[in-house]
Amino acid sequence: MAFLPSVVRAEYRGAYTIHLTFNDGLERLVDFGRWIKGPIFEPLRDPVYFQRFFMEGGTIAWPNGADIAPETLYEQAKSSEAA
Protein backbone atom coordinates (compact mmCIF):
# COMPACT_ATOMS: atom_id res chain seq x y z
CA MET A 1 0.00 0.00 0.00
CA ALA A 2 1.29 3.47 -0.87
CA PHE A 3 1.99 5.99 1.89
CA LEU A 4 -0.98 8.23 2.63
CA PRO A 5 0.18 11.48 4.24
CA SER A 6 -1.84 12.97 7.04
CA VAL A 7 -1.40 16.17 9.00
CA VAL A 8 -1.10 15.35 12.70
CA ARG A 9 -0.20 18.82 14.01
CA ALA A 10 -0.61 22.37 12.74
CA GLU A 11 0.55 25.69 14.19
CA TYR A 12 -0.15 29.13 12.75
CA ARG A 13 3.07 31.07 12.09
CA GLY A 14 1.91 34.37 10.59
CA ALA A 15 0.52 35.68 7.29
CA TYR A 16 -0.65 32.60 5.36
CA THR A 17 1.87 30.17 6.82
CA ILE A 18 1.26 27.11 8.96
CA HIS A 19 3.89 24.80 10.41
CA LEU A 20 2.73 21.27 9.60
CA THR A 21 3.76 17.93 11.06
CA PHE A 22 2.87 14.82 9.07
CA ASN A 23 2.30 11.24 10.17
CA ASP A 24 5.79 10.21 9.01
CA GLY A 25 7.46 12.90 11.15
CA LEU A 26 8.11 15.40 8.34
CA GLU A 27 7.80 18.96 9.67
CA ARG A 28 7.78 22.05 7.47
CA LEU A 29 6.50 25.59 7.30
CA VAL A 30 4.02 25.74 4.41
CA ASP A 31 2.87 28.97 2.76
CA PHE A 32 -0.80 28.60 1.82
CA GLY A 33 -0.84 31.88 -0.13
CA ARG A 34 -0.47 30.03 -3.44
CA TRP A 35 -3.80 28.27 -2.94
CA ILE A 36 -5.93 31.21 -1.83
CA LYS A 37 -7.62 31.75 -5.19
CA GLY A 38 -11.16 31.26 -6.36
CA PRO A 39 -14.53 31.67 -4.65
CA ILE A 40 -14.19 28.94 -1.98
CA PHE A 41 -10.89 30.41 -0.79
CA GLU A 42 -11.97 34.08 -0.91
CA PRO A 43 -12.73 34.29 2.85
CA LEU A 44 -9.22 32.99 3.63
CA ARG A 45 -7.70 36.18 2.25
CA ASP A 46 -8.75 37.79 5.53
CA PRO A 47 -5.88 36.89 7.90
CA VAL A 48 -8.28 36.63 10.86
CA TYR A 49 -10.45 34.12 8.99
CA PHE A 50 -7.38 32.23 7.74
CA GLN A 51 -6.39 31.62 11.36
CA ARG A 52 -9.68 29.81 11.98
CA PHE A 53 -8.27 26.67 10.33
CA PHE A 54 -8.63 23.29 12.01
CA MET A 55 -7.51 19.75 11.31
CA GLU A 56 -10.06 17.43 9.73
CA GLY A 57 -9.61 14.20 7.82
CA GLY A 58 -5.83 14.43 8.01
CA THR A 59 -5.63 17.87 6.46
CA ILE A 60 -6.25 21.56 7.11
CA ALA A 61 -9.79 22.92 6.65
CA TRP A 62 -11.78 26.08 7.32
CA PRO A 63 -15.35 26.70 8.51
CA ASN A 64 -16.58 27.54 4.99
CA GLY A 65 -15.65 24.04 3.72
CA ALA A 66 -12.35 25.00 2.08
CA ASP A 67 -9.49 22.55 2.45
CA ILE A 68 -6.27 21.46 0.77
CA ALA A 69 -5.64 17.78 0.04
CA PRO A 70 -3.08 16.31 2.45
CA GLU A 71 -1.13 14.90 -0.51
CA THR A 72 -0.79 18.41 -1.93
CA LEU A 73 0.43 19.77 1.39
CA TYR A 74 2.87 16.89 1.77
CA GLU A 75 4.32 17.38 -1.72
CA GLN A 76 4.76 21.09 -1.02
CA ALA A 77 6.47 20.29 2.28
CA LYS A 78 8.75 17.72 0.62
CA SER A 79 9.69 20.12 -2.17
CA SER A 80 10.81 22.69 0.39
CA GLU A 81 12.86 20.06 2.24
CA ALA A 82 16.06 20.93 0.40
CA ALA A 83 15.52 24.65 0.87
Rosetta blueprint (number, residue, H / E / L):
1 M L
2 A L
3 F L
4 L L
5 P L
6 S L
7 V E
8 V E
9 R E
10 A E
11 E E
12 Y E
13 R E
14 G E
15 A L
16 Y L
17 T E
18 I E
19 H E
20 L E
21 T E
22 F E
23 N L
24 D L
25 G L
26 L L
27 E E
28 R E
29 L E
30 V E
31 D E
32 F H
33 G H
34 R H
35 W H
36 I L
37 K L
38 G L
39 P H
40 I H
41 F H
42 E H
43 P H
44 L H
45 R H
46 D L
47 P H
48 V H
49 Y H
50 F H
51 Q L
52 R L
53 F L
54 F E
55 M E
56 E E
57 G L
58 G L
59 T E
60 I E
61 A E
62 W L
63 P L
64 N L
65 G L
66 A L
67 D E
68 I E
69 A L
70 P H
71 E H
72 T H
73 L H
74 Y H
75 E H
76 Q H
77 A H
78 K H
79 S H
80 S L
81 E L
82 A L
83 A L
